[in-house]
Amino acid sequence: MSDHPPIIADSLRVHGNLATHEVTDLVDHWAKLDQRLQSFRDRTIDLDLHVNDRDTPSQHITLDVQIGGFKPLVAKSSSSSLPQGLNEVRDEMIRQLTDAKNRTEPRNNRRLRESMRHMPAD
């Protein structure tokens, strides 16, 4: 992988009822999400995981991600299964992070592409 420590381990704040070993397992299980966050390493990253009404039919899981210079990203799940809900918010956040990153690339953003055409050559 990389030489950098996992961003999730450093930035994740859990609100709700998750045991310490569950959070440790979650950091390992969310390696794909961490890998996607690595491309934002030069920015401030805050992750908040909210688990409400754990293991009940009304369970709600929300993952809020704040990355400096980007709009807040939110992924939600209403699955009554904790593992399934955690997978759903992880996968949705990876999709949102990919979309956010793509919008900052000139080939995917007409405004950036046009401004680069008008930049003076070195």
Chimera marker file (.cmm) of the C-alpha trace (Angstrom):
<marker_set name="trace">
<marker id="1" x="0.000" y="0.000" z="0.000" r="1" g="1" b="0" radius="0.5"/>
<marker id="2" x="1.610" y="3.275" z="1.090" r="1" g="1" b="0" radius="0.5"/>
<marker id="3" x="4.024" y="4.494" z="3.729" r="1" g="1" b="0" radius="0.5"/>
<marker id="4" x="1.392" y="6.824" z="5.195" r="1" g="1" b="0" radius="0.5"/>
<marker id="5" x="-0.622" y="5.874" z="8.276" r="1" g="1" b="0" radius="0.5"/>
<marker id="6" x="-4.305" y="5.245" z="7.615" r="1" g="1" b="0" radius="0.5"/>
<marker id="7" x="-6.238" y="8.507" z="7.407" r="1" g="1" b="0" radius="0.5"/>
<marker id="8" x="-9.285" y="6.804" z="8.885" r="1" g="1" b="0" radius="0.5"/>
<marker id="9" x="-7.349" y="5.804" z="12.006" r="1" g="1" b="0" radius="0.5"/>
<marker id="10" x="-6.214" y="9.414" z="12.501" r="1" g="1" b="0" radius="0.5"/>
<marker id="11" x="-9.415" y="11.249" z="11.543" r="1" g="1" b="0" radius="0.5"/>
<marker id="12" x="-12.411" y="9.066" z="12.434" r="1" g="1" b="0" radius="0.5"/>
<marker id="13" x="-14.646" y="10.121" z="15.320" r="1" g="1" b="0" radius="0.5"/>
<marker id="14" x="-17.342" y="7.630" z="16.255" r="1" g="1" b="0" radius="0.5"/>
<marker id="15" x="-20.635" y="8.807" z="17.718" r="1" g="1" b="0" radius="0.5"/>
<marker id="16" x="-22.690" y="5.879" z="18.923" r="1" g="1" b="0" radius="0.5"/>
<marker id="17" x="-22.170" y="2.476" z="20.391" r="1" g="1" b="0" radius="0.5"/>
<marker id="18" x="-19.099" y="0.846" z="18.817" r="1" g="1" b="0" radius="0.5"/>
<marker id="19" x="-16.537" y="-0.999" z="20.926" r="1" g="1" b="0" radius="0.5"/>
<marker id="20" x="-12.837" y="-0.198" z="20.556" r="1" g="1" b="0" radius="0.5"/>
<marker id="21" x="-12.133" y="-3.503" z="18.789" r="1" g="1" b="0" radius="0.5"/>
<marker id="22" x="-14.990" y="-2.785" z="16.350" r="1" g="1" b="0" radius="0.5"/>
<marker id="23" x="-13.464" y="0.580" z="15.473" r="1" g="1" b="0" radius="0.5"/>
<marker id="24" x="-10.073" y="-1.094" z="14.944" r="1" g="1" b="0" radius="0.5"/>
<marker id="25" x="-11.699" y="-3.701" z="12.675" r="1" g="1" b="0" radius="0.5"/>
<marker id="26" x="-13.535" y="-0.931" z="10.841" r="1" g="1" b="0" radius="0.5"/>
<marker id="27" x="-10.273" y="0.889" z="10.046" r="1" g="1" b="0" radius="0.5"/>
<marker id="28" x="-8.928" y="-2.325" z="8.494" r="1" g="1" b="0" radius="0.5"/>
<marker id="29" x="-12.198" y="-3.098" z="6.700" r="1" g="1" b="0" radius="0.5"/>
<marker id="30" x="-12.400" y="0.401" z="5.207" r="1" g="1" b="0" radius="0.5"/>
<marker id="31" x="-8.996" y="0.128" z="3.483" r="1" g="1" b="0" radius="0.5"/>
<marker id="32" x="-10.575" y="1.006" z="0.102" r="1" g="1" b="0" radius="0.5"/>
<marker id="33" x="-12.050" y="4.186" z="1.554" r="1" g="1" b="0" radius="0.5"/>
<marker id="34" x="-8.720" y="5.040" z="3.148" r="1" g="1" b="0" radius="0.5"/>
<marker id="35" x="-6.999" y="4.487" z="-0.186" r="1" g="1" b="0" radius="0.5"/>
<marker id="36" x="-9.396" y="6.969" z="-1.835" r="1" g="1" b="0" radius="0.5"/>
<marker id="37" x="-8.783" y="9.501" z="0.945" r="1" g="1" b="0" radius="0.5"/>
<marker id="38" x="-5.007" y="9.317" z="0.357" r="1" g="1" b="0" radius="0.5"/>
<marker id="39" x="-5.410" y="11.532" z="-2.729" r="1" g="1" b="0" radius="0.5"/>
<marker id="40" x="-6.697" y="14.301" z="-0.402" r="1" g="1" b="0" radius="0.5"/>
<marker id="41" x="-3.797" y="13.888" z="2.073" r="1" g="1" b="0" radius="0.5"/>
<marker id="42" x="-2.592" y="17.496" z="1.650" r="1" g="1" b="0" radius="0.5"/>
<marker id="43" x="-5.945" y="18.802" z="2.976" r="1" g="1" b="0" radius="0.5"/>
<marker id="44" x="-7.614" y="18.747" z="6.376" r="1" g="1" b="0" radius="0.5"/>
<marker id="45" x="-9.823" y="15.649" z="6.643" r="1" g="1" b="0" radius="0.5"/>
<marker id="46" x="-12.461" y="15.015" z="9.305" r="1" g="1" b="0" radius="0.5"/>
<marker id="47" x="-14.653" y="11.915" z="9.411" r="1" g="1" b="0" radius="0.5"/>
<marker id="48" x="-17.653" y="11.520" z="11.716" r="1" g="1" b="0" radius="0.5"/>
<marker id="49" x="-19.469" y="8.187" z="11.921" r="1" g="1" b="0" radius="0.5"/>
<marker id="50" x="-22.880" y="8.286" z="13.613" r="1" g="1" b="0" radius="0.5"/>
<marker id="51" x="-24.541" y="5.002" z="14.588" r="1" g="1" b="0" radius="0.5"/>
<marker id="52" x="-28.068" y="5.526" z="15.928" r="1" g="1" b="0" radius="0.5"/>
<marker id="53" x="-30.339" y="2.810" z="17.348" r="1" g="1" b="0" radius="0.5"/>
<marker id="54" x="-27.758" y="0.109" z="16.782" r="1" g="1" b="0" radius="0.5"/>
<marker id="55" x="-28.999" y="-3.386" z="15.824" r="1" g="1" b="0" radius="0.5"/>
<marker id="56" x="-32.642" y="-2.354" z="15.703" r="1" g="1" b="0" radius="0.5"/>
<marker id="57" x="-34.996" y="-2.077" z="12.750" r="1" g="1" b="0" radius="0.5"/>
<marker id="58" x="-34.709" y="1.726" z="13.039" r="1" g="1" b="0" radius="0.5"/>
<marker id="59" x="-30.870" y="1.748" z="12.924" r="1" g="1" b="0" radius="0.5"/>
<marker id="60" x="-29.355" y="4.648" z="10.982" r="1" g="1" b="0" radius="0.5"/>
<marker id="61" x="-25.698" y="5.031" z="10.043" r="1" g="1" b="0" radius="0.5"/>
<marker id="62" x="-24.305" y="8.303" z="8.743" r="1" g="1" b="0" radius="0.5"/>
<marker id="63" x="-20.767" y="9.073" z="7.615" r="1" g="1" b="0" radius="0.5"/>
<marker id="64" x="-19.943" y="12.787" z="7.365" r="1" g="1" b="0" radius="0.5"/>
<marker id="65" x="-16.693" y="13.721" z="5.651" r="1" g="1" b="0" radius="0.5"/>
<marker id="66" x="-15.232" y="17.217" z="5.669" r="1" g="1" b="0" radius="0.5"/>
<marker id="67" x="-12.269" y="17.859" z="3.397" r="1" g="1" b="0" radius="0.5"/>
<marker id="68" x="-10.725" y="21.316" z="3.249" r="1" g="1" b="0" radius="0.5"/>
<marker id="69" x="-11.781" y="23.109" z="0.069" r="1" g="1" b="0" radius="0.5"/>
<marker id="70" x="-14.665" y="20.741" z="-0.712" r="1" g="1" b="0" radius="0.5"/>
<marker id="71" x="-18.350" y="20.741" z="0.137" r="1" g="1" b="0" radius="0.5"/>
<marker id="72" x="-19.274" y="18.383" z="2.998" r="1" g="1" b="0" radius="0.5"/>
<marker id="73" x="-19.987" y="14.817" z="1.898" r="1" g="1" b="0" radius="0.5"/>
<marker id="74" x="-22.614" y="12.641" z="3.599" r="1" g="1" b="0" radius="0.5"/>
<marker id="75" x="-23.391" y="8.941" z="3.143" r="1" g="1" b="0" radius="0.5"/>
<marker id="76" x="-26.333" y="7.288" z="4.916" r="1" g="1" b="0" radius="0.5"/>
<marker id="77" x="-27.732" y="3.825" z="5.452" r="1" g="1" b="0" radius="0.5"/>
<marker id="78" x="-30.908" y="2.580" z="7.130" r="1" g="1" b="0" radius="0.5"/>
<marker id="79" x="-29.944" y="-1.082" z="7.075" r="1" g="1" b="0" radius="0.5"/>
<marker id="80" x="-30.787" y="-2.914" z="10.294" r="1" g="1" b="0" radius="0.5"/>
<marker id="81" x="-27.571" y="-4.934" z="9.886" r="1" g="1" b="0" radius="0.5"/>
<marker id="82" x="-24.519" y="-3.069" z="11.210" r="1" g="1" b="0" radius="0.5"/>
<marker id="83" x="-21.983" y="-4.710" z="8.845" r="1" g="1" b="0" radius="0.5"/>
<marker id="84" x="-24.220" y="-4.137" z="5.827" r="1" g="1" b="0" radius="0.5"/>
<marker id="85" x="-24.878" y="-0.521" z="6.828" r="1" g="1" b="0" radius="0.5"/>
<marker id="86" x="-21.168" y="0.164" z="7.314" r="1" g="1" b="0" radius="0.5"/>
<marker id="87" x="-20.443" y="-1.311" z="3.879" r="1" g="1" b="0" radius="0.5"/>
<marker id="88" x="-23.161" y="0.832" z="2.303" r="1" g="1" b="0" radius="0.5"/>
<marker id="89" x="-21.832" y="4.106" z="3.751" r="1" g="1" b="0" radius="0.5"/>
<marker id="90" x="-18.261" y="3.141" z="2.820" r="1" g="1" b="0" radius="0.5"/>
<marker id="91" x="-19.171" y="2.377" z="-0.797" r="1" g="1" b="0" radius="0.5"/>
<marker id="92" x="-21.314" y="5.499" z="-1.146" r="1" g="1" b="0" radius="0.5"/>
<marker id="93" x="-18.532" y="7.676" z="0.289" r="1" g="1" b="0" radius="0.5"/>
<marker id="94" x="-15.973" y="6.198" z="-2.109" r="1" g="1" b="0" radius="0.5"/>
<marker id="95" x="-18.315" y="7.098" z="-4.974" r="1" g="1" b="0" radius="0.5"/>
<marker id="96" x="-18.785" y="10.648" z="-3.682" r="1" g="1" b="0" radius="0.5"/>
<marker id="97" x="-15.043" y="11.140" z="-3.141" r="1" g="1" b="0" radius="0.5"/>
<marker id="98" x="-14.310" y="9.927" z="-6.652" r="1" g="1" b="0" radius="0.5"/>
<marker id="99" x="-16.902" y="12.330" z="-8.074" r="1" g="1" b="0" radius="0.5"/>
<marker id="100" x="-15.509" y="15.236" z="-6.025" r="1" g="1" b="0" radius="0.5"/>
<marker id="101" x="-11.950" y="14.495" z="-7.134" r="1" g="1" b="0" radius="0.5"/>
<marker id="102" x="-12.984" y="14.151" z="-10.778" r="1" g="1" b="0" radius="0.5"/>
<marker id="103" x="-14.663" y="17.563" z="-10.708" r="1" g="1" b="0" radius="0.5"/>
<marker id="104" x="-11.315" y="19.143" z="-9.781" r="1" g="1" b="0" radius="0.5"/>
<marker id="105" x="-9.492" y="17.671" z="-12.776" r="1" g="1" b="0" radius="0.5"/>
<marker id="106" x="-9.340" y="19.875" z="-15.896" r="1" g="1" b="0" radius="0.5"/>
<marker id="107" x="-10.383" y="17.081" z="-18.253" r="1" g="1" b="0" radius="0.5"/>
<marker id="108" x="-13.659" y="16.750" z="-16.313" r="1" g="1" b="0" radius="0.5"/>
<marker id="109" x="-14.289" y="20.419" z="-15.579" r="1" g="1" b="0" radius="0.5"/>
<marker id="110" x="-14.858" y="22.743" z="-18.522" r="1" g="1" b="0" radius="0.5"/>
<marker id="111" x="-14.104" y="25.884" z="-16.508" r="1" g="1" b="0" radius="0.5"/>
<marker id="112" x="-10.721" y="24.532" z="-15.378" r="1" g="1" b="0" radius="0.5"/>
<marker id="113" x="-9.942" y="23.241" z="-18.864" r="1" g="1" b="0" radius="0.5"/>
<marker id="114" x="-10.616" y="26.648" z="-20.437" r="1" g="1" b="0" radius="0.5"/>
<marker id="115" x="-8.605" y="28.539" z="-17.817" r="1" g="1" b="0" radius="0.5"/>
<marker id="116" x="-5.617" y="26.250" z="-18.441" r="1" g="1" b="0" radius="0.5"/>
<marker id="117" x="-5.745" y="27.077" z="-22.172" r="1" g="1" b="0" radius="0.5"/>
<marker id="118" x="-5.274" y="30.730" z="-21.382" r="1" g="1" b="0" radius="0.5"/>
<marker id="119" x="-2.352" y="30.272" z="-19.001" r="1" g="1" b="0" radius="0.5"/>
<marker id="120" x="0.947" y="31.703" z="-20.269" r="1" g="1" b="0" radius="0.5"/>
<marker id="121" x="3.635" y="29.189" z="-21.190" r="1" g="1" b="0" radius="0.5"/>
<marker id="122" x="6.765" y="29.079" z="-19.017" r="1" g="1" b="0" radius="0.5"/>
<link id1="1" id2="2" r="1" g="1" b="0" radius="0.2"/>
<link id1="2" id2="3" r="1" g="1" b="0" radius="0.2"/>
<link id1="3" id2="4" r="1" g="1" b="0" radius="0.2"/>
<link id1="4" id2="5" r="1" g="1" b="0" radius="0.2"/>
<link id1="5" id2="6" r="1" g="1" b="0" radius="0.2"/>
<link id1="6" id2="7" r="1" g="1" b="0" radius="0.2"/>
<link id1="7" id2="8" r="1" g="1" b="0" radius="0.2"/>
<link id1="8" id2="9" r="1" g="1" b="0" radius="0.2"/>
<link id1="9" id2="10" r="1" g="1" b="0" radius="0.2"/>
<link id1="10" id2="11" r="1" g="1" b="0" radius="0.2"/>
<link id1="11" id2="12" r="1" g="1" b="0" radius="0.2"/>
<link id1="12" id2="13" r="1" g="1" b="0" radius="0.2"/>
<link id1="13" id2="14" r="1" g="1" b="0" radius="0.2"/>
<link id1="14" id2="15" r="1" g="1" b="0" radius="0.2"/>
<link id1="15" id2="16" r="1" g="1" b="0" radius="0.2"/>
<link id1="16" id2="17" r="1" g="1" b="0" radius="0.2"/>
<link id1="17" id2="18" r="1" g="1" b="0" radius="0.2"/>
<link id1="18" id2="19" r="1" g="1" b="0" radius="0.2"/>
<link id1="19" id2="20" r="1" g="1" b="0" radius="0.2"/>
<link id1="20" id2="21" r="1" g="1" b="0" radius="0.2"/>
<link id1="21" id2="22" r="1" g="1" b="0" radius="0.2"/>
<link id1="22" id2="23" r="1" g="1" b="0" radius="0.2"/>
<link id1="23" id2="24" r="1" g="1" b="0" radius="0.2"/>
<link id1="24" id2="25" r="1" g="1" b="0" radius="0.2"/>
<link id1="25" id2="26" r="1" g="1" b="0" radius="0.2"/>
<link id1="26" id2="27" r="1" g="1" b="0" radius="0.2"/>
<link id1="27" id2="28" r="1" g="1" b="0" radius="0.2"/>
<link id1="28" id2="29" r="1" g="1" b="0" radius="0.2"/>
<link id1="29" id2="30" r="1" g="1" b="0" radius="0.2"/>
<link id1="30" id2="31" r="1" g="1" b="0" radius="0.2"/>
<link id1="31" id2="32" r="1" g="1" b="0" radius="0.2"/>
<link id1="32" id2="33" r="1" g="1" b="0" radius="0.2"/>
<link id1="33" id2="34" r="1" g="1" b="0" radius="0.2"/>
<link id1="34" id2="35" r="1" g="1" b="0" radius="0.2"/>
<link id1="35" id2="36" r="1" g="1" b="0" radius="0.2"/>
<link id1="36" id2="37" r="1" g="1" b="0" radius="0.2"/>
<link id1="37" id2="38" r="1" g="1" b="0" radius="0.2"/>
<link id1="38" id2="39" r="1" g="1" b="0" radius="0.2"/>
<link id1="39" id2="40" r="1" g="1" b="0" radius="0.2"/>
<link id1="40" id2="41" r="1" g="1" b="0" radius="0.2"/>
<link id1="41" id2="42" r="1" g="1" b="0" radius="0.2"/>
<link id1="42" id2="43" r="1" g="1" b="0" radius="0.2"/>
<link id1="43" id2="44" r="1" g="1" b="0" radius="0.2"/>
<link id1="44" id2="45" r="1" g="1" b="0" radius="0.2"/>
<link id1="45" id2="46" r="1" g="1" b="0" radius="0.2"/>
<link id1="46" id2="47" r="1" g="1" b="0" radius="0.2"/>
<link id1="47" id2="48" r="1" g="1" b="0" radius="0.2"/>
<link id1="48" id2="49" r="1" g="1" b="0" radius="0.2"/>
<link id1="49" id2="50" r="1" g="1" b="0" radius="0.2"/>
<link id1="50" id2="51" r="1" g="1" b="0" radius="0.2"/>
<link id1="51" id2="52" r="1" g="1" b="0" radius="0.2"/>
<link id1="52" id2="53" r="1" g="1" b="0" radius="0.2"/>
<link id1="53" id2="54" r="1" g="1" b="0" radius="0.2"/>
<link id1="54" id2="55" r="1" g="1" b="0" radius="0.2"/>
<link id1="55" id2="56" r="1" g="1" b="0" radius="0.2"/>
<link id1="56" id2="57" r="1" g="1" b="0" radius="0.2"/>
<link id1="57" id2="58" r="1" g="1" b="0" radius="0.2"/>
<link id1="58" id2="59" r="1" g="1" b="0" radius="0.2"/>
<link id1="59" id2="60" r="1" g="1" b="0" radius="0.2"/>
<link id1="60" id2="61" r="1" g="1" b="0" radius="0.2"/>
<link id1="61" id2="62" r="1" g="1" b="0" radius="0.2"/>
<link id1="62" id2="63" r="1" g="1" b="0" radius="0.2"/>
<link id1="63" id2="64" r="1" g="1" b="0" radius="0.2"/>
<link id1="64" id2="65" r="1" g="1" b="0" radius="0.2"/>
<link id1="65" id2="66" r="1" g="1" b="0" radius="0.2"/>
<link id1="66" id2="67" r="1" g="1" b="0" radius="0.2"/>
<link id1="67" id2="68" r="1" g="1" b="0" radius="0.2"/>
<link id1="68" id2="69" r="1" g="1" b="0" radius="0.2"/>
<link id1="69" id2="70" r="1" g="1" b="0" radius="0.2"/>
<link id1="70" id2="71" r="1" g="1" b="0" radius="0.2"/>
<link id1="71" id2="72" r="1" g="1" b="0" radius="0.2"/>
<link id1="72" id2="73" r="1" g="1" b="0" radius="0.2"/>
<link id1="73" id2="74" r="1" g="1" b="0" radius="0.2"/>
<link id1="74" id2="75" r="1" g="1" b="0" radius="0.2"/>
<link id1="75" id2="76" r="1" g="1" b="0" radius="0.2"/>
<link id1="76" id2="77" r="1" g="1" b="0" radius="0.2"/>
<link id1="77" id2="78" r="1" g="1" b="0" radius="0.2"/>
<link id1="78" id2="79" r="1" g="1" b="0" radius="0.2"/>
<link id1="79" id2="80" r="1" g="1" b="0" radius="0.2"/>
<link id1="80" id2="81" r="1" g="1" b="0" radius="0.2"/>
<link id1="81" id2="82" r="1" g="1" b="0" radius="0.2"/>
<link id1="82" id2="83" r="1" g="1" b="0" radius="0.2"/>
<link id1="83" id2="84" r="1" g="1" b="0" radius="0.2"/>
<link id1="84" id2="85" r="1" g="1" b="0" radius="0.2"/>
<link id1="85" id2="86" r="1" g="1" b="0" radius="0.2"/>
<link id1="86" id2="87" r="1" g="1" b="0" radius="0.2"/>
<link id1="87" id2="88" r="1" g="1" b="0" radius="0.2"/>
<link id1="88" id2="89" r="1" g="1" b="0" radius="0.2"/>
<link id1="89" id2="90" r="1" g="1" b="0" radius="0.2"/>
<link id1="90" id2="91" r="1" g="1" b="0" radius="0.2"/>
<link id1="91" id2="92" r="1" g="1" b="0" radius="0.2"/>
<link id1="92" id2="93" r="1" g="1" b="0" radius="0.2"/>
<link id1="93" id2="94" r="1" g="1" b="0" radius="0.2"/>
<link id1="94" id2="95" r="1" g="1" b="0" radius="0.2"/>
<link id1="95" id2="96" r="1" g="1" b="0" radius="0.2"/>
<link id1="96" id2="97" r="1" g="1" b="0" radius="0.2"/>
<link id1="97" id2="98" r="1" g="1" b="0" radius="0.2"/>
<link id1="98" id2="99" r="1" g="1" b="0" radius="0.2"/>
<link id1="99" id2="100" r="1" g="1" b="0" radius="0.2"/>
<link id1="100" id2="101" r="1" g="1" b="0" radius="0.2"/>
<link id1="101" id2="102" r="1" g="1" b="0" radius="0.2"/>
<link id1="102" id2="103" r="1" g="1" b="0" radius="0.2"/>
<link id1="103" id2="104" r="1" g="1" b="0" radius="0.2"/>
<link id1="104" id2="105" r="1" g="1" b="0" radius="0.2"/>
<link id1="105" id2="106" r="1" g="1" b="0" radius="0.2"/>
<link id1="106" id2="107" r="1" g="1" b="0" radius="0.2"/>
<link id1="107" id2="108" r="1" g="1" b="0" radius="0.2"/>
<link id1="108" id2="109" r="1" g="1" b="0" radius="0.2"/>
<link id1="109" id2="110" r="1" g="1" b="0" radius="0.2"/>
<link id1="110" id2="111" r="1" g="1" b="0" radius="0.2"/>
<link id1="111" id2="112" r="1" g="1" b="0" radius="0.2"/>
<link id1="112" id2="113" r="1" g="1" b="0" radius="0.2"/>
<link id1="113" id2="114" r="1" g="1" b="0" radius="0.2"/>
<link id1="114" id2="115" r="1" g="1" b="0" radius="0.2"/>
<link id1="115" id2="116" r="1" g="1" b="0" radius="0.2"/>
<link id1="116" id2="117" r="1" g="1" b="0" radius="0.2"/>
<link id1="117" id2="118" r="1" g="1" b="0" radius="0.2"/>
<link id1="118" id2="119" r="1" g="1" b="0" radius="0.2"/>
<link id1="119" id2="120" r="1" g="1" b="0" radius="0.2"/>
<link id1="120" id2="121" r="1" g="1" b="0" radius="0.2"/>
<link id1="121" id2="122" r="1" g="1" b="0" radius="0.2"/>
</marker_set>
